[in-house]
Amino acid sequence: MERERSDREYAGRQKSIEEGSDAAIDKAREQADEALQAARDIVDARRARNAAPVGQETLTQERASEDAMLQGERDTADAELRGEREERMLALAALLHLERAETDLRLSGERAHSDEALATRDHFMGMVSHDLRTLLGGIALQAALLKRGAGEDEAGRKATQAADKIQRFTARMNRLIGDLVDVASIEAGHIRVAPALQDATTLVKDSLEAFQPLASAQGLTLDVELHGNTLMAKFDHERILQVLANLLSNAIKFTPGGGRILLRVEPVDQYVRFSVTDTGPGVPSHQLEVVFNRFWQARSEDRRGLGLGLYISRGIVEAHGGRIWAESQPGQGSTFLFTLPGAAASTT
C-alpha cells in the first residue's frame, strides 16, 4: 500500500511537471507569434501610408529573417525546457528510490514489531486458556463427585441439580474460551487445521448422534440425507465437526417447536457440499453476508449469529480451501451450506 501510494504521488508529480512545461512552451510560442504579427502590422501600415515604401522582395526578406529568428527562439526555449524536464525527472526518480527504500525499511520494522506482538499475544492466550481450562476441569470434576455422593433424599436431589448446572456452565465456559482462541487464530491468519482424506458421512452420523437428543427435547425433527455409504473428502474431522455443531446449534435455537431440520451431504463437481436447512423464520437477504462477520448482532426479532460461531465456521472452512454461505427466504427457513475439497480435488 505504501509503495502504491508513492508510485501514485510520483506519477502525479511527473504529470504536473509535464503539463507545466507544455504550458510554458505554448505561452512562449504565443508571445513570439504576437511579436511577429506586430512587426508585420507595422510594415503593412507603412505600405498603406506610402511612407518609406518597401519592395516586395525586401518585405519577403524581412519576414523570412523574422521567421528564422522566431524559430531559433522556439528551438532554444524547447531545448531549455527539455533539459529542465529531464533534470526534474532524474531528481524525482532519485527521490522515489530513497522514498521506497525508507518505506520498505519502515514497513519491515512494523511487520517485525507486529509479528512479535502477535507471538506474545498467542503465547499469553495459550497460557491463560490452558490455566482456565485446568481450573474449569477441576470444577467439573468436583461437581461430578458431588453428584456421585448425593443421597436419594430431597437434599441429595438438590445437590444433583446444582452439580448438573455447574457442569453445564463449565462446558459453556470451555466453549467460550475455545471460541476466543479460535478468533485470535483466525485474525492472525494461522488457525490450525489438519486435513486428511476420510469419509464425510461419518461427520453427519456423529453430528446426528450428538444433536438428536437436543432436537427432540425442543420438539424438532432432525433428519439426515446421505448420498451413498461413503463420500470421501479432505478435512480435519474435529474442526468440521465444530462447524456442523455451530450450524446445527443455530438451527435448533431458532426453529420453532414442531419444525424440521435437515442435514445433508452430497458430491458437487470436485467438492463435497454440506448443508443444514431449517424451517425457522429465515434471514433477510441484506443480512445473508453479514451473519458471518465477527461479533455481528442481528435485530431483536432475528438473533441468528449473535455469537462467534458463524465467524469461526467461515475461518475453518476457508482454511480447508472451501466456501461457506447462506440462502434464505424470510418466513420460509434458512439453509447454511459449505464445501470441502473432495477426493478428486485433493489428488489434483
N, C-alpha and C positions, 0 to 999 in steps of 0.2 A: 504494500500500500504506500509506504513512504517513497519507494523508488518510482512508482507510478506517478505520485504527486510531483516529484522532482522533474520527471520527464515532461509532464504537462506544463509545469512552470517554464521549463527550458523552451518547449515548443512555442509557448505564448510569448516569451521574450524574443525569440527568433522572428516570429511573425510580426511583432511590433517594430523591430528594427527594420525589417524588410519594407514594411508599409511606410515607415518614416523616411527611409531612403528613397523609395519611389516617389513619395510626395515631394521631397526636396528636389529631385530631378525634374519632375513636372513643373514645379514652381520656377526653377532656373530657366527651363526652356520657354515657359510662358513669358518671363521677363525679357528674354532675348528676342523673342518674336515681337513683343511690343516695341522694343528699341529699334528693331529693323523696320517695322512698319512706320514708326515716327519719322525715321530718316527718309524713307521713301515718300512720305506725305510732304515733307519739306521740298524735296526735289520736284515733285509734281506741282506743288504750289508755285514754285519759281517759273516753271514752264508755262503755267497758266497765266502768269502776270507778264510774260515775255521779258522777265528781268533775268539778265545773265543767262541767256538761253544755253541749254546743254544739248549736245547732239545725242542721237540715239545710241551711237557707238560708245560715247562717254558714259551715258546712263547705264548701259549694259555692263560696262567695265566696273562702274562703282557698285552696282548691285551684286555682281559676281564677287567683288572684293569683300563686301559686307557679308554675303552668304558664307564665304570661306572663313571669315573671322568668326561668325556665329557658330559654324560647325566646329571650329577649333575650340571655342569656349565650351561647347557642349561636350566634346571629346574629353577635354580637361576635367570638366565637372564630373562626367561619368567615371573617369579613371579615379578621381579622388574619392568619390562615393563608394566605388567598388572596393578600393583599398580600405576605407574606413569600415565598410561592412565586413570584410574579411578579418580585420583586426578584432572587431567586436565578436565575431563568431568564434574566433580562436580563444578569446578571453572567456566567452560563455562556456565553451567546451571544457576548458581547464577548470572553470568554476564548477561545472556539473560533475566532473571527475572527483573533485575534492568533496563536493556535497554527497556524492554517492558513497565515497569511502567513509565519510563521517556518519552517514545514515546507517551503513552496514555495521559499523563498529557499535553505534548506539543500539541498534536492533539486536545485535549479538549479545551485548551486555544485558539488555532487557530480557531476552529469551533465557539466558543463563540464570538470571535472577528469578524469573517466573518458574523455570524448571525446579530450581532449588526450593522455592516456596511450595510448589505442588508436592514435591517429595517430602518436605517437612509436614505438610498437612496430611498427606496419606499415611505417613508413619504415625502421626498423632492420632488420627482417626482409627487406625488399626489397633493401637494400644487401648484407646478408650472403648471401642466397640468390644474388644476382647474382654476387658475388665467388666464392662456392663453385662455382657452375656454370661460371664462367670458368676456374677452376683445373682442374676436372674435365674440361672440354673440352680444355684443354691436355694433360692426362694421356692422354686418349683419343687425341688426335692423335699424340702421341709413340708410343703403343702401335701405332697403325696404321703409322707409319713404321718401327717395329721389325719388324713383320710383313713389310712390303714389302722390307726389306733382309735378311731372313733367308735363309740358304742352304738347300740341299737335304740337307745332312748332318745328323747327329744334333744338333749344337749348334743348327742352324737350326730343326729341328723343336721343340726345347725352347724356343727363343726365341718361336716362333709360338704355342705353347701358353701360355706366360707372357703374351704380348700379348693373347691371347683372354681370359684370366682378368681381366686389367686392364680390358679393355673391358667385360666383364660386370659387374665390381664398380663401375666408374664409372657404368654405366647404372643399377644398383640405387641407388647414392647419389643420382643425379639424381632418381629416382622418389621416394626418401625425402624429399629437400628439397622437392619439389613437394607431397608429401602434407602435410608440416608447414605449408607456406604455406597450403594449402587449408584445413586445420583451423583455423588462426588466422583466416582469412577467414570461415569458417562461424560460428565463435564470435562474431566481431564483427558478424555479420549482413549482410555485404556481399560474398559470393562472386560473382565476376564471371561472368556468362553472357550470351551474345549470341544469343538465339533468332531463328531465321528459318524461314520456311516452305520445306521441302525434302523430298526423298524419303527415307523411313525405311529403305527396302530397301537403300540404299547403305551404311548403317551396318552392317547384317547382313553384306553382302558384304565390306566392309572388315574386319570382325571375323573372319569366316571365313578370309580370306586371311592375317591376322596370326597366328591361333591354330591353324590346321590343322596346320602342321608340328610344333608343340609337342604337340598332342594325339596325333598319330601316333607321335611319339617315345615317348610314355608308354603306347602300346598302346591308345589310346582312339579311339572313333569320334565324330567331331564332325559333326553334321548340322544343316541349317537348314530351316526351313519358312516359306515366304513366301505371302502372300495377294495374288496379283496381281503385275503387273510393277512397279507404283508404288503407294506408300502415303504420302500427304502428311501431314506433321506439323510442328509448330513447335518447333524445338530448336536448340541450339548443337552443331554436328557434333562438334567436338573434345571437348567436355565429355561428351556422351552416349557417345561412343566410349570415353572414360575409364571411364564406368560399366560398359559392357559388358565392357571389359577386366578390371575388378575381379571381375565375376561369373564370367566365363569362367576367369580365373586360379584362383579358388577351386574351381570345378567340376573343373578339371583336377588341381588339387592334391589333392583329397580323394576322387577317384573311382578305385577300384582298376583295375588293368590289365584290359583286356577289356570295360570298361564303355562306356556311351554317354552323350553329351551332346547335347542338342537345343536349338538357339537358334531361337526362334520370334518372329514379329512379326505382329500381326493388329489389325484395327479392332474397337473395343468402344465402342458408342454414339458419343460425340463425342471419344473418345480413341483413341490408338494404344497398344497394350499389347505390351511386350517381355517375354520370359520365357526363363530359362535353366534347363533341367531336367537333372539328373544321376542316375546310378544308384549314388551313393555311400552312406555309412552313414546319412545323414539327420540331422536336428536334432531333439532333444527338444522337445515342444510348449511347455514352460515357458521355452525359450530362444529362441523364434522372434522375440520382440521385442527382447531384449537384444543379439542379434547385431549390431544397428545402432548400439549405443552406442559412444562413444569409448573406446578402449583396453580394450574388453571382452576378457576372456580366457576361453576355454572350458576344460572339463576336458581332461585329457591324452588321453582316448580320442576326443575330438571337438574338434579345434583350429580349426575354422572360425571366421573372423572375428577371429583374433588381432591383425591389424594395424588400419590405419585405413581400409582400402579401403571397407568397407561403410558406415562412418560418413560418409565423404566422398561416397559414392554417394547416400546419402539427402539430404545437403545439396544436391547438384547437382540431383537430381530434384525436390525440393521448391522449389528456386529457379526451376524451369521451370513450377511450378504443377501438378506431378504427384504421384504417390504410389508408394512402394516398400514391398514386404512379402515375406514368405517363407511357403511352405507346405511341410510335410514330414511323412512318416511314417517314424519310426525304422526303419532297415533296408531302406527302400524308396526311398531317394533324396530329393532336395530340389528345389524349384522356387523360384527368386527372380524376382519379377515387378515391373515398374514401368510406369506410364502417363505419357504425354505428351499435351498438347493436340493434337487432330487438326486437319485443315483447317477443319472446320465450327466447332469451338470457337474457333479463332483469329480467325474473322471475326465472332463474336458479341460 
